[in-house]
């Protein structure tokens, strides 16, 4: 388990480094575009730039045009990795609590009720119960799998809610918002 977490954390660190390089390159391109757009707005729509200097315009332009999805994807991936030990601990605690409360079937008892085909001899019945014990053990893996998937869906839901809640407008909308907050 620890090796899995270390491997995933290393992959996340590598992805974060690649994201930082990519973001630096994109920010340079956006800064060039902001200069050109500022001149165009100053020439064609000067009323939108009232009270906004070039540095503020560049910041608003970057907010409106910088791709946000890769950062949110990286944050989701890091949250998946960070939550994995906690999720396994919670699932184990839940299984232990259900077992202590008597709400889980004992594997030997479950083996009597799981049909595995027609057993005509005592040897066949023993093999059938042994196979059912293996099946009962695998049920726990089934619940762990879906517990991890449910936690990942919850993390993704929170991340995407924030992604859409913080969505910027286009440059004109950002300029209007900036003037409204100043005034």
N, C-alpha and C positions, 0 to 999 in steps of 0.2 A: 504494500500500500504506500509506504513512504517513497519507494522508487517511482511509483506512478505520479505522486504529487510533485516530486522533484523534477521529473521529466516534463510534466505539464507546466510547472513554474518556469523551467528553462525555456520551453517553447513560447510562453507568454512574454518572458523577458526579451527574447529574440524578436518577437512580433512588435513589442514596444519600441525596440531600437530601430527596426525597419520603419515603423510608423513615424518616429521622430525625424528620420532622414527624409522620408517622403513629405512630411508636413513642412519641413524647412524649405524644400524645393517648391512646393505649392504656394507657400506664403510669399516667396520671392516673385512668383508669377502674378499672384494676386496684387502685390504692391505695385508692380508695373501697370497692371490693368486699372488700379485705383487712380494712378496719376493721369492716365488717358481719360478715364471716365470723369474725373474731377474737371478737367479742362472742357470736356464736352458739356457737362452740366452747367459750368460757369458761362459757357457761350450760349447754349440753347435754353436752359431753364434756370436762370440765376435766382428766381424766387424760391426755389427749393433749397438753395445753399445759404439763405439768410441766417446769420448767426452760427454758421458751421465753417470752421477753418479746414485746411487741407489735411491736417493730421487726424482730426475727428472724422472727416469724410473717409479717410483711408481705413480707420478702425471700423466704421459702419459698413464700408464696402467689403472688408474682409469677413465681417460677421455674416453678411448676406450671402457671400459666395464661397466660403470655405466649406468643403465637403465634411459633413459631420458624422456620417455613418461609420467610417472606419474606427473612429475613436469610441463610439458607443459599442461597436462589435468587440473591440479590444477590452473595454471595461466589462462587458458581459462575460467574456472568456476568463478574465481574471477573477470575477465574482464566482464563476463556476468552480474554478480551482480552489479558491479560498473556502467556499461553502462545502466542498466535498467531504472533508473530515467531520464537520459538524452534522451534515446530513446523515452520514453513516452512524455517528454517535446517537443521533435522535432516533433513527430507525432501530438500532440495536436496543436502545432504552425502551422504545415502544413495544418491541417484540418481547423483551424481558418482562415488562409490566403486564402485557396481555397473558404471558405464560404464568406469572405469579397470580393473576386474577382468575386463572383457570379458563380463559377464553380461547386458548389454542388447543388443537387436538394433539394428543400424544402420538408420535409416529407409529408406535406399535398398535395403538387403537385404530388409527387411520388406515393402517395396512389391512386390517380386517374388512374394511368397508370399500376399499378402492378395487373395483373389478379390473382384473388384469387378464381375463380370458378364463376358459374352463380348466380347472385343475382337477384331475381325476385321481391322483395319488397323493400320499402324504408328502413325497418329495416335491411334487408339483406345487402343493399348497405352501410349502416352506419357501420355494423359489418365488412364488407369487407374492408372499408377504415381504420377502427381502427386496424384491423389485419395488413394491409399494413403499417400503421404507426409504429407498433412494428417491422415489418420486416425492415423498413428503419432505425430504431434505431440500429438494429442488424448489418446492413451493416458497421457501424462505428467500431464495435467490430471485424468484419471480417478484416478490413484494419489494425487495431491495431495488431491483431494476426499475420498477415503476415509481418507487419513492424518489430515486435519483432523477428520473425524468420529470416528475412533478416539481421537484425543487428547481430544476433548470427552467421549466416553463414559468415558474413564479419569478425567477430572476429576470428572464427575458421580458415578461410582462411589465415589471417595474422599469426596466431599462427603456423599453419602447414607449412607455407612458411619458417618461422624462424626455425622450427624444422628440416626441410630438408636442409636448407642453412647452419646450424651449425652442421650438422652430422659429427661426427668424423670417422676416418678410423679405421682399426684394429691396433694392437700394432705396427706392422712393419711400417705401413704407418705413424703413429704418430712419431715413432723414426726417420724416414727419414725426415719428415717435421721439427722436432726439430733441426736436424743437419743442414738442409738447412737454417733455419732462423738464426742460430748462425753463419753460415759461410758466 
